[in-house]
Protein backbone atom coordinates (compact mmCIF):
# COMPACT_ATOMS: atom_id res chain seq x y z
CA UNK A 1 0.00 0.00 0.00
CA UNK A 2 1.30 3.45 -0.92
CA UNK A 3 2.18 6.19 1.46
CA UNK A 4 1.41 9.84 0.89
CA UNK A 5 1.13 13.37 2.18
CA UNK A 6 -1.71 15.85 2.50
CA UNK A 7 -0.76 19.36 1.38
CA UNK A 8 -2.52 22.24 3.07
CA UNK A 9 -1.86 25.97 3.15
CA UNK A 10 -2.26 29.07 5.22
CA UNK A 11 -4.81 30.37 2.72
CA UNK A 12 -5.86 30.05 -0.89
CA UNK A 13 -3.32 31.17 -3.48
CA UNK A 14 -0.25 30.43 -1.36
CA UNK A 15 1.31 27.81 -3.63
CA UNK A 16 -0.21 24.47 -2.63
CA UNK A 17 -0.31 23.29 -6.24
CA UNK A 18 3.25 24.45 -6.88
CA UNK A 19 4.55 22.61 -3.82
CA UNK A 20 2.43 19.52 -4.54
CA UNK A 21 3.84 19.33 -8.06
CA UNK A 22 7.38 19.98 -6.83
CA UNK A 23 7.01 17.11 -4.36
CA UNK A 24 5.76 14.83 -7.13
CA UNK A 25 8.80 15.70 -9.25
CA UNK A 26 11.15 15.26 -6.27
CA UNK A 27 9.86 11.78 -5.40
CA UNK A 28 9.77 10.78 -9.08
CA UNK A 29 13.42 11.79 -9.40
CA UNK A 30 14.16 9.23 -6.70
CA UNK A 31 12.53 6.52 -8.75
CA UNK A 32 9.13 6.51 -7.04
CA UNK A 33 5.83 5.93 -8.83
CA UNK A 34 3.86 9.06 -7.91
CA UNK A 35 0.32 10.32 -8.34
CA UNK A 36 -1.18 13.67 -7.50
CA UNK A 37 -4.72 14.02 -6.22
CA UNK A 38 -7.01 17.02 -5.91
CA UNK A 39 -10.12 15.64 -4.18
CA UNK A 40 -12.07 18.88 -4.59
CA UNK A 41 -11.38 21.55 -7.19
CA UNK A 42 -13.49 24.67 -7.58
CA UNK A 43 -13.29 27.10 -10.46
CA UNK A 44 -13.28 26.00 -14.09
CA UNK A 45 -11.22 27.93 -16.66
CA UNK A 46 -11.97 27.19 -20.32
CA UNK A 47 -13.28 23.75 -19.44
CA UNK A 48 -10.28 22.87 -17.29
CA UNK A 49 -9.37 22.84 -13.62
CA UNK A 50 -5.78 24.06 -13.81
CA UNK A 51 -4.65 22.67 -10.44
CA UNK A 52 -5.79 19.23 -11.57
CA UNK A 53 -4.05 19.56 -14.95
CA UNK A 54 -0.78 20.53 -13.28
CA UNK A 55 -0.94 17.61 -10.84
CA UNK A 56 -1.60 15.18 -13.69
CA UNK A 57 1.35 16.60 -15.65
CA UNK A 58 3.66 16.21 -12.63
CA UNK A 59 2.62 12.60 -11.95
CA UNK A 60 4.34 9.63 -13.57
CA UNK A 61 1.43 7.23 -12.98
CA UNK A 62 -1.64 7.41 -15.21
CA UNK A 63 -4.98 7.11 -13.45
CA UNK A 64 -8.63 7.84 -14.22
CA UNK A 65 -9.58 11.45 -13.65
CA UNK A 66 -12.35 10.45 -11.23
CA UNK A 67 -9.66 9.05 -8.91
CA UNK A 68 -7.49 12.13 -9.22
CA UNK A 69 -10.33 14.65 -8.91
CA UNK A 70 -13.60 13.16 -7.61
CA UNK A 71 -15.27 16.57 -7.29
CA UNK A 72 -14.77 19.10 -10.11
CA UNK A 73 -16.87 22.12 -9.20
CA UNK A 74 -17.51 24.87 -11.71
CA UNK A 75 -18.16 28.02 -9.61
CA UNK A 76 -14.94 29.68 -8.32
CA UNK A 77 -16.22 29.92 -4.74
CA UNK A 78 -15.88 27.99 -1.48
CA UNK A 79 -16.42 24.28 -2.18
CA UNK A 80 -19.53 23.80 -0.05
CA UNK A 81 -21.18 26.73 -1.83
CA UNK A 82 -20.04 25.58 -5.27
CA UNK A 83 -21.32 22.06 -4.61
CA UNK A 84 -24.67 23.39 -3.40
CA UNK A 85 -25.04 25.49 -6.54
CA UNK A 86 -24.45 22.36 -8.61
CA UNK A 87 -26.94 20.31 -6.59
CA UNK A 88 -24.42 17.88 -5.15
CA UNK A 89 -22.91 17.18 -1.74
CA UNK A 90 -19.24 16.39 -1.23
CA UNK A 91 -18.89 12.96 0.38
CA UNK A 92 -15.58 12.13 2.06
CA UNK A 93 -16.18 8.40 1.57
CA UNK A 94 -16.10 8.96 -2.19
CA UNK A 95 -12.78 10.79 -1.78
CA UNK A 96 -11.36 8.07 0.44
CA UNK A 97 -12.34 5.37 -2.06
CA UNK A 98 -10.67 7.27 -4.91
CA UNK A 99 -7.51 7.73 -2.85
CA UNK A 100 -7.37 4.01 -2.11
CA UNK A 101 -7.53 3.34 -5.85
CA UNK A 102 -4.56 5.66 -6.40
CA UNK A 103 -2.68 3.94 -3.60
CA UNK A 104 -3.00 0.68 -5.49
CA UNK A 105 -1.13 2.07 -8.51
CA UNK A 106 1.35 4.55 -6.98
CA UNK A 107 4.00 4.37 -4.28
CA UNK A 108 3.49 7.99 -3.21
CA UNK A 109 0.20 9.90 -3.38
CA UNK A 110 0.34 13.67 -2.93
CA UNK A 111 -3.10 15.00 -1.98
CA UNK A 112 -3.67 18.73 -2.38
CA UNK A 113 -6.35 20.28 -0.21
CA UNK A 114 -8.51 23.23 -1.16
CA UNK A 115 -8.09 26.65 0.42
CA UNK A 116 -6.96 26.45 4.04
CA UNK A 117 -7.20 23.57 6.50
CA UNK A 118 -10.70 24.28 7.84
CA UNK A 119 -12.55 25.20 4.65
CA UNK A 120 -16.09 23.69 4.77
CA UNK A 121 -16.87 20.88 2.35
CA UNK A 122 -20.49 20.37 3.38
CA UNK A 123 -22.70 21.19 6.36
CA UNK A 124 -20.82 18.78 8.63
CA UNK A 125 -17.27 18.32 7.29
CA UNK A 126 -14.30 20.50 6.43
CA UNK A 127 -10.94 19.82 4.79
CA UNK A 128 -9.49 18.88 8.16
CA UNK A 129 -12.03 16.06 8.40
CA UNK A 130 -11.06 14.97 4.90
CA UNK A 131 -7.37 14.96 5.82
CA UNK A 132 -8.11 12.93 8.93
CA UNK A 133 -10.09 10.37 6.92
CA UNK A 134 -7.18 10.00 4.50
CA UNK A 135 -4.75 9.66 7.40
CA UNK A 136 -1.67 11.07 5.67
CA UNK A 137 0.93 13.25 7.41
CA UNK A 138 0.37 16.92 6.60
CA UNK A 139 2.74 19.35 4.88
CA UNK A 140 1.96 23.03 5.39
CA UNK A 141 2.62 25.60 2.67
CA UNK A 142 3.09 29.04 4.19
CA UNK A 143 2.53 31.95 1.84
CA UNK A 144 5.21 34.30 3.13
CA UNK A 145 3.62 37.72 3.42
CA UNK A 146 2.47 40.09 6.14
CA UNK A 147 0.17 38.19 8.50
CA UNK A 148 1.56 34.75 7.71
CA UNK A 149 2.95 34.11 11.20
CA UNK A 150 -0.47 34.03 12.79
CA UNK A 151 -1.98 32.08 9.89
CA UNK A 152 0.80 29.49 9.96
CA UNK A 153 0.73 28.95 13.71
CA UNK A 154 -3.07 28.70 13.83
CA UNK A 155 -3.04 26.23 10.93
CA UNK A 156 -0.39 24.10 12.62
CA UNK A 157 -2.49 24.12 15.78
CA UNK A 158 -5.56 23.02 13.81
CA UNK A 159 -3.65 20.21 12.08
CA UNK A 160 -2.26 18.85 15.33
CA UNK A 161 -5.69 19.06 16.98
CA UNK A 162 -6.89 16.39 14.54
CA UNK A 163 -4.13 14.05 15.71
CA UNK A 164 -2.41 14.06 12.33
CA UNK A 165 1.35 14.58 12.29
CA UNK A 166 2.66 17.82 10.81
CA UNK A 167 5.47 16.33 8.75
CA UNK A 168 6.97 19.59 7.55
CA UNK A 169 6.42 23.00 6.07
CA UNK A 170 7.49 25.01 3.04
CA UNK A 171 8.08 28.76 3.01
CA UNK A 172 6.82 30.15 -0.31
CA UNK A 173 7.64 33.80 -0.90
CA UNK A 174 4.42 35.05 -2.45
CA UNK A 175 5.20 38.70 -1.68
CA UNK A 176 8.57 39.78 -3.13
CA UNK A 177 8.40 42.99 -1.07
CA UNK A 178 7.92 41.26 2.29
CA UNK A 179 9.93 43.11 4.92
CA UNK A 180 12.26 40.95 7.07
CA UNK A 181 11.53 37.85 5.02
CA UNK A 182 14.40 35.78 6.46
CA UNK A 183 13.56 36.81 10.02
CA UNK A 184 9.97 35.68 9.52
CA UNK A 185 11.17 32.32 8.19
CA UNK A 186 13.38 31.93 11.26
CA UNK A 187 10.49 32.81 13.56
CA UNK A 188 8.32 30.10 12.02
CA UNK A 189 11.17 27.60 12.00
CA UNK A 190 11.48 28.08 15.76
CA UNK A 191 7.76 27.89 16.48
CA UNK A 192 6.31 25.32 14.07
CA UNK A 193 8.41 22.51 15.55
CA UNK A 194 8.58 20.47 12.36
CA UNK A 195 10.87 20.11 9.37
CA UNK A 196 11.45 23.12 7.12
CA UNK A 197 11.46 21.30 3.78
CA UNK A 198 12.42 24.27 1.67
CA UNK A 199 12.27 27.99 0.98
CA UNK A 200 10.90 28.91 -2.44
CA UNK A 201 11.85 32.35 -3.79
CA UNK A 202 9.35 34.60 -5.51
CA UNK A 203 9.24 34.26 -9.29
CA UNK A 204 6.73 35.28 -11.92
CA UNK A 205 6.99 31.94 -13.71
CA UNK A 206 7.41 29.35 -10.99
CA UNK A 207 8.45 25.96 -12.38
CA UNK A 208 7.57 23.04 -10.13
CA UNK A 209 10.26 20.75 -11.58
CA UNK A 210 12.94 23.39 -10.98
CA UNK A 211 11.69 24.07 -7.46
CA UNK A 212 11.69 20.36 -6.65
CA UNK A 213 15.46 20.62 -6.22
CA UNK A 214 14.89 23.12 -3.39
CA UNK A 215 12.84 20.65 -1.32
CA UNK A 216 14.60 18.38 1.18
CA UNK A 217 12.44 15.30 0.87
CA UNK A 218 15.28 13.18 2.21
CA UNK A 219 14.38 14.75 5.57
CA UNK A 220 10.83 13.47 5.13
CA UNK A 221 12.10 9.99 4.34
CA UNK A 222 14.37 10.01 7.39
CA UNK A 223 11.55 11.26 9.62
CA UNK A 224 9.23 8.59 8.29
Secondary structure, DSSP 4 states (H G I P E B T S, - for coil): --EEEEEEESSTTSSHHHHHHHHHHHHHHTT--EEEE-SEEE--BTTB-HHHHHHHHH-SS---HHHH-SEEE-SSS-HHHHHHHTT----HHHHHHHHHHHHTT-SEEEEE-SSSTT-BSSSS-BHHHHHHHHT-EEEEEEE-STTHHHHHHHHHHHHHHTT--EEEEEEE---TT-TTHHHHHHHHHHHH-SEEEEEEPP-TT--HHHHGGG--HHHHHHH-
